[in-house]
Amino acid sequence: MTDFSEWFHNILEEAEIIDIRYPVKGMHVWQPQGFKIRKYTLDILRKLLDKTHEEVLFPLLIPEDELAKEAIHVKGFEEEVYWVTHGGLTELNKKLALRPTSETGMYPMFALWVRNHSDLPFRFYQIVNTFRYETKHTRPLIRVREITTFKEAHTVHATHEECEEQVEKAVQIYSEFFDTLGIPYTITKRPQWDKFPGAEYTMAFDTILPDGKTLQIGTVHNLGQTFARTFDITYETTEGEHEYVYQTCYGVSDRVIASIIGIHGDEKGLCLPPAVAPYQIVIVPILFKKGAEEVLEFCRNMADNLRNAGLRVHLDKRDLRAGKKFYEYEMRGVPLRMEIGPRDIENKNAVIFRRDKLEKETISIESDTFNEEIKSILDDISKNMKDKAWGSFNRFIRFADTIEEAKKGIEENKGIVSFNWCGDEACGKELEEKVHVDILGIQEENISGCNCINCEKPAKCKTLIAKTY
């Protein structure tokens, strides 16, 4: 696509994903089609988390004094907080923040819940909306002021080792989540100046959109004992001593939906993975005056049969030309279209159209294994979309030995440039200024035998840079 930004804006409107005309800047309305994509995406994530986590729901409002307790954390969000100052006409004695994130809202309660070592570990998550007064140029689903799909997990542990293990488990959960969606990614440790406020370190997932810019789609934070000390979250050991807990938190947002749309889409519109498509199959009856009711009845039975097999199916009975329907479902990204007319019924066949390949083929509808064959085709669509996305992603990544190579790589090829770095903050910020990009993070630590791309001191890590959203 020649202009990704324009394509993305247009497809959100044309495919009725969201409506951005809501009269508050940076906020939008989820329409039925978009909400279904969101719902099925969250169903995948919930299924992964529910194996080891408990879902909870905390209030939206956070008292000012609780938010202010963790100074480093607040400093990271102080310019983005929305404040509630009145209840009706009455000025509040204490301002209330609309949560920018929930650490300072949840952790006072954790201090009440944790008592002794047998209570641990805690693993909670919630899916809520958060508010941040975004001062940069807002972009639908990518840079917004109300994050409507904010999944945040918070865990509490007795030891540093358990905390480190949880970070690894969170990375595994997100990897499986993005793999299911066919979204390619890098995993890096954010530089110290770009970590989550109050965290010991931050691990981040980034993908690449078709315009060559990277999009952060998930983060995992090791909080150590920072918030435990602030909110006095302690547990009693087996020896009767009181120790501060260790914590992690990790989240994803609306950007996951943006990446599904952007990475898999093409000039014809959406191309949705079957796992999140509102309809996995659409059946289009090919009707003529003679035998129309017989064809419709056959299609109704076919739709019911596929639904009973656990598939999401839509039968389009509208009195419209078939070509108009074909265009609409290609634009909406329905993975599989099935065309059935009188001749198909007579020959016991159906024409199917795969959205991922934009190709038609004829299959038998008489087989006892028909439902399984359809499921196998949907699985193949998922695999093909994932492979195609990773192929495109890998073509966007290249290595640079010099600053000049890095600049040329970013300017001409966009995407991600990998390089060797000493790890020094001053050197890293100088490099960002020279190349006019952001350091995404450290991909590999403890390397040796090479020099920093910028200062030429011995390099300690392989690092990634890119233009970011």
C-alpha positions in Angstrom: 0.0 0.0 0.0 1.4 3.4 -1.0 0.1 5.4 2.0 -0.4 3.3 5.0 -1.6 6.1 7.3 -4.4 7.0 4.8 -5.2 3.3 4.2 -5.4 2.6 8.0 -7.7 5.6 8.6 -10.0 4.7 5.7 -10.3 1.0 6.5 -11.3 1.7 10.1 -14.2 3.7 8.7 -15.1 1.6 5.7 -15.0 -1.7 7.6 -16.9 -0.1 10.5 -14.2 -0.9 13.1 -14.4 2.3 15.1 -16.0 5.7 14.7 -13.6 8.5 15.5 -16.2 11.2 15.3 -16.9 11.1 19.1 -16.7 14.8 20.3 -13.6 14.3 22.5 -10.2 14.3 20.8 -8.4 11.0 21.1 -11.4 8.9 22.0 -13.5 6.7 19.7 -16.5 4.4 19.6 -16.2 0.7 19.0 -18.7 -0.4 16.3 -20.2 -3.9 16.2 -17.6 -5.3 13.7 -14.7 -3.8 15.5 -16.0 -4.9 18.9 -16.2 -8.5 17.7 -12.6 -8.4 16.6 -11.7 -7.0 20.0 -13.8 -9.6 21.8 -12.3 -12.6 20.1 -8.8 -11.2 20.5 -9.4 -10.8 24.3 -10.9 -14.3 24.4 -7.6 -15.7 23.3 -5.7 -13.6 25.9 -8.1 -14.6 28.7 -7.8 -18.2 27.8 -4.0 -18.0 28.2 -4.1 -15.9 31.4 -6.8 -17.9 33.1 -4.5 -20.9 33.4 -2.5 -19.2 36.1 -4.1 -15.8 36.8 -7.4 -14.6 38.4 -9.4 -11.8 36.8 -10.4 -8.8 38.9 -11.8 -5.4 38.5 -10.6 -2.3 40.3 -12.2 1.2 40.4 -11.4 3.8 37.8 -10.6 6.6 40.3 -7.3 6.8 42.2 -6.9 9.3 45.1 -4.3 12.0 44.6 -2.3 11.0 47.7 -2.1 7.4 46.7 -1.0 8.4 43.1 1.6 10.7 44.6 3.2 8.1 46.9 5.5 6.6 44.3 7.3 9.8 43.1 9.3 8.2 40.3 6.1 6.5 38.9 4.1 9.7 39.1 6.8 11.7 37.4 6.5 9.3 34.4 2.8 10.2 34.0 2.3 13.6 35.6 1.7 15.4 32.3 -0.8 12.8 31.2 -3.2 12.5 34.2 -6.9 13.5 33.9 -8.2 14.9 37.2 -11.7 14.8 38.7 -12.0 17.9 40.9 -15.7 18.2 41.5 -18.6 15.9 42.5 -21.5 17.7 41.0 -21.1 21.3 42.1 -19.1 20.4 45.2 -15.3 20.8 45.0 -13.6 17.7 46.2 -11.3 17.8 49.3 -9.0 15.4 47.5 -8.5 15.3 43.7 -9.2 11.9 42.0 -7.2 10.7 39.0 -8.6 8.7 36.1 -6.2 5.8 36.1 -3.3 6.2 33.7 -2.3 2.7 34.9 -3.3 0.9 38.0 -0.2 0.3 40.2 -1.1 3.1 42.7 -4.8 2.0 42.7 -4.2 -1.7 43.2 -1.2 -1.9 45.5 -2.8 -0.3 48.6 -5.3 -3.2 48.5 -2.5 -5.7 48.0 -1.0 -4.4 51.3 -4.3 -5.4 53.0 -4.5 -8.8 51.3 -1.0 -10.1 51.7 -0.4 -11.6 55.2 2.0 -14.5 55.1 4.1 -16.6 52.8 1.2 -19.0 52.2 -0.8 -16.2 50.5 1.8 -15.9 47.7 2.1 -15.8 44.8 -0.7 -13.4 43.7 -1.4 -13.3 40.0 -4.2 -11.0 39.0 -5.3 -9.3 35.8 -8.0 -6.9 34.6 -9.1 -5.6 31.3 -10.2 -1.9 31.7 -10.0 1.5 30.1 -7.2 3.9 31.1 -6.9 7.6 30.4 -3.8 9.5 29.4 -3.7 13.1 28.2 -1.7 12.3 25.1 0.0 15.5 23.9 1.4 14.2 20.7 -0.6 13.8 17.5 -3.3 11.3 18.3 -3.9 8.3 16.0 -6.9 5.9 16.2 -6.0 2.7 18.2 -2.3 3.7 18.2 -2.0 6.9 20.2 -5.2 7.7 22.0 -6.4 9.5 25.2 -8.7 6.7 26.3 -7.2 3.2 26.0 -10.3 1.1 25.9 -8.6 -2.3 25.7 -6.0 -2.1 28.5 -5.1 -5.6 29.8 -2.8 -5.3 32.8 -1.6 -8.2 34.9 0.0 -7.7 38.4 1.8 -10.4 40.3 3.2 -10.6 43.9 6.0 -13.0 44.9 8.1 -13.9 48.0 11.5 -13.9 46.3 13.5 -12.1 43.6 14.0 -15.5 41.8 10.2 -16.1 41.6 9.8 -12.5 40.3 12.4 -13.2 37.5 10.6 -16.5 36.6 7.3 -14.6 36.3 8.8 -12.1 33.9 9.9 -15.1 31.7 6.4 -16.6 32.0 4.8 -13.4 31.0 7.1 -13.1 28.0 6.0 -16.7 27.0 2.3 -15.8 27.4 2.6 -12.8 25.1 4.7 -14.7 22.6 2.0 -17.4 22.4 -0.7 -14.7 22.1 1.0 -12.8 19.3 1.8 -16.1 17.5 -1.8 -17.0 17.5 -2.7 -13.7 15.9 0.1 -14.1 13.4 1.8 -10.9 14.5 5.6 -10.9 14.2 7.6 -9.2 17.0 11.0 -8.5 18.6 11.6 -8.8 22.3 14.1 -6.4 23.8 15.0 -4.9 27.2 14.2 -1.2 27.1 17.1 1.2 27.9 17.1 2.5 31.4 15.8 6.0 30.4 12.9 4.4 28.6 11.8 1.8 31.2 8.4 1.8 33.0 8.5 4.4 35.8 9.5 2.6 39.0 10.5 -0.6 37.4 13.9 -2.3 37.7 13.7 -3.1 34.0 11.2 -3.4 31.2 10.9 -6.0 28.5 9.0 -4.9 25.4 7.4 -6.5 22.3 7.6 -4.4 19.1 6.2 -5.1 15.6 6.6 -3.3 12.3 3.7 -1.7 10.4 3.7 -1.5 6.6 5.1 2.1 6.7 8.3 0.8 8.3 7.7 2.3 11.7 7.7 0.1 14.8 4.8 -0.2 17.2 5.1 -1.2 20.8 2.5 -3.9 21.4 3.3 -5.3 24.8 5.5 -4.7 27.9 6.6 -6.7 30.9 8.0 -5.0 33.9 10.1 -6.3 36.8 9.1 -4.0 39.6 11.4 -5.5 42.2 10.5 -4.1 45.7 9.9 -0.5 44.5 6.2 -0.4 45.0 6.2 -2.9 47.9 8.3 -0.4 49.9 6.1 2.5 49.0 2.8 0.8 49.8 4.2 -1.4 52.6 3.3 -4.7 51.0 5.0 -7.3 53.3 4.5 -10.9 54.2 5.4 -13.0 57.2 8.1 -15.6 56.6 8.1 -19.1 58.0 10.6 -17.7 60.6 8.1 -15.0 61.7 10.0 -12.2 60.0 8.3 -9.6 57.8 9.8 -9.1 54.3 8.8 -6.9 51.4 7.3 -8.7 48.4 8.6 -8.6 44.9 6.3 -7.7 42.0 5.8 -7.7 38.2 3.2 -6.1 35.9 2.6 -6.5 32.2 0.2 -5.1 29.7 -1.2 -4.8 26.2 -3.6 -2.3 24.7 -5.7 -1.3 21.7 -2.4 -1.4 19.7 -2.8 -5.2 19.4 -6.0 -4.6 17.3 -4.1 -1.9 15.3 -1.4 -4.4 14.5 -3.8 -7.1 13.4 -5.4 -4.7 11.0 -2.2 -3.1 9.7 0.0 -6.1 9.4 -2.4 -8.5 7.6 -4.3 -5.9 5.6 -3.8 -5.2 1.9 -5.0 -2.9 -0.9 -8.4 -4.7 -0.9 -8.9 -4.0 2.9 -8.9 -6.2 6.0 -7.5 -9.7 6.0 -8.4 -11.2 9.4 -6.9 -14.2 11.0 -9.7 -16.8 11.5 -9.2 -16.7 15.3 -10.5 -13.1 15.6 -12.7 -12.7 12.5 -16.3 -11.7 13.3 -17.3 -14.3 10.7 -14.9 -17.0 9.8 -17.1 -18.1 6.8 -19.7 -16.3 4.8 -22.0 -18.2 2.6 -23.3 -16.4 -0.5 -26.2 -18.1 -2.3 -26.1 -17.7 -6.1 -29.7 -17.3 -6.9 -31.8 -17.4 -10.0 -35.6 -17.2 -10.3 -35.9 -20.9 -10.8 -34.9 -22.9 -7.8 -34.0 -20.0 -5.5 -35.8 -21.3 -2.5 -34.1 -24.7 -2.8 -30.7 -23.0 -2.9 -31.5 -20.9 0.2 -32.7 -23.9 2.1 -29.6 -25.8 1.2 -27.4 -22.8 2.3 -29.3 -22.6 5.6 -28.6 -26.2 6.4 -25.0 -25.7 5.4 -24.7 -22.7 7.7 -26.3 -24.6 10.6 -24.0 -27.6 10.1 -20.9 -25.4 10.2 -22.2 -23.5 13.3 -22.8 -26.8 15.1 -19.1 -27.6 14.3 -18.2 -24.5 16.3 -17.5 -22.1 13.5 -18.7 -18.5 13.1 -20.8 -18.4 9.9 -22.9 -15.7 8.2 -25.4 -16.5 5.5 -26.0 -13.4 3.3 -29.6 -13.6 2.0 -29.7 -9.9 0.9 -31.2 -9.1 -2.5 -27.9 -7.7 -3.8 -25.7 -8.7 -6.7 -23.2 -11.4 -5.8 -20.3 -9.2 -7.0 -21.2 -6.4 -4.5 -21.3 -9.0 -1.7 -17.9 -10.4 -2.8 -16.4 -6.9 -2.7 -17.8 -6.2 0.8 -16.5 -9.4 2.4 -13.1 -9.1 0.8 -12.9 -5.6 2.3 -14.1 -6.8 5.7 -11.4 -9.5 5.6 -13.7 -12.6 6.0 -11.2 -15.5 5.8 -13.4 -17.9 3.8 -16.2 -17.2 1.3 -18.4 -20.0 0.1 -20.5 -19.7 -3.1 -23.3 -22.1 -3.7 -25.7 -22.1 -6.6 -28.1 -24.7 -8.3 -25.3 -26.3 -10.3 -23.1 -26.6 -7.3 -25.9 -28.4 -5.4 -26.4 -30.7 -8.4 -22.7 -31.5 -8.6 -22.3 -31.7 -4.8 -19.6 -29.0 -4.9 -19.1 -25.5 -3.6 -16.7 -22.7 -4.7 -14.6 -21.3 -1.9 -12.6 -18.1 -1.9 -9.6 -17.7 0.4 -9.1 -14.1 1.5 -5.4 -14.7 2.3 -4.5 -15.9 -1.2 -7.3 -14.2 -3.1 -7.9 -17.5 -4.9 -10.9 -19.7 -5.6 -11.1 -23.5 -5.5 -13.9 -26.1 -5.7 -14.4 -28.5 -2.9 -16.8 -31.5 -2.4 -19.7 -30.8 0.0 -20.8 -34.5 0.1 -17.9 -35.8 2.2 -18.5 -37.0 5.8 -15.3 -35.0 6.7 -16.5 -31.8 5.2 -16.5 -29.8 8.5 -13.0 -31.0 9.3 -11.8 -30.1 5.8 -13.2 -26.6 6.3 -11.4 -26.3 9.7 -8.2 -27.5 8.1 -8.5 -24.8 5.4 -9.0 -22.2 8.1 -5.9 -23.5 10.0 -3.9 -23.3 6.7 -5.1 -19.7 6.3 -3.8 -18.8 9.8 -0.5 -20.4 9.1 -0.1 -18.8 5.7 -0.9 -15.3 7.1 1.6 -15.8 9.9 4.3 -17.0 7.6 3.6 -14.1 5.2 3.7 -11.6 8.1 7.0 -12.9 9.4 8.5 -12.9 5.9 7.7 -9.2 5.5 8.9 -8.4 9.1 12.3 -10.1 8.6 12.9 -8.1 5.4 12.6 -4.9 7.4 15.5 -5.9 9.8 19.2 -5.3 8.9 22.5 -5.0 10.6 24.7 -1.8 10.5 28.5 -1.6 11.3 28.6 2.2 11.1 26.5 5.3 11.9 26.3 6.0 8.2 24.9 2.5 7.5 22.4 2.9 10.3 21.2 6.3 8.9 21.0 5.0 5.4 19.1 1.8 6.5 16.5 3.8 8.4 16.1 6.5 5.7 16.0 4.2 2.7 14.6 0.9 4.0 12.9 2.0 7.2 12.2 -0.9 9.7 14.7 -1.9 12.3 18.5 -1.6 12.3 20.5 -3.8 14.6 23.9 -2.7 15.9 26.6 -3.1 18.6 26.4 -0.7 21.5 28.5 -0.1 24.6 25.3 0.3 26.8 26.2 3.8 28.1 23.2 6.1 28.4 25.0 9.3 27.2 26.3 7.4 24.1 22.8 6.0 23.4 21.1 9.3 23.5 23.8 10.8 21.3 23.2 8.0 18.8 19.5 8.7 18.8 20.2 12.3 18.0 22.6 11.4 15.2 20.3 8.9 13.5 17.0 10.7 14.4 15.4 7.5 15.7 14.7 5.8 19.1 16.6 2.9 20.7 14.0 0.2 21.0 16.1 -1.9 23.4 18.7 -4.5 23.9 18.3 -7.8 22.0 21.4 -9.6 23.2 23.6 -8.9 26.3 27.2 -9.8 27.2 28.6 -9.8 23.7 32.3 -9.4 23.1 34.9 -8.9 20.4 33.3 -5.9 18.8 33.1 -2.1 19.3 30.3 0.3 19.8 28.8 1.7 16.6 29.0 5.3 18.1 31.8 5.7 20.6 33.9 2.7 19.4 34.4 1.5 23.0 34.0 -2.2 23.6 30.4 -3.2 22.8 28.4 -4.9 25.5 25.1 -5.6 23.7 23.4 -6.0 20.4 20.7 -3.3 20.2 17.8 -2.2 17.9 16.9 1.2 16.7 13.9 2.3 14.6 11.4 5.1 13.9 8.6 4.5 16.3 4.9 5.5 16.8 
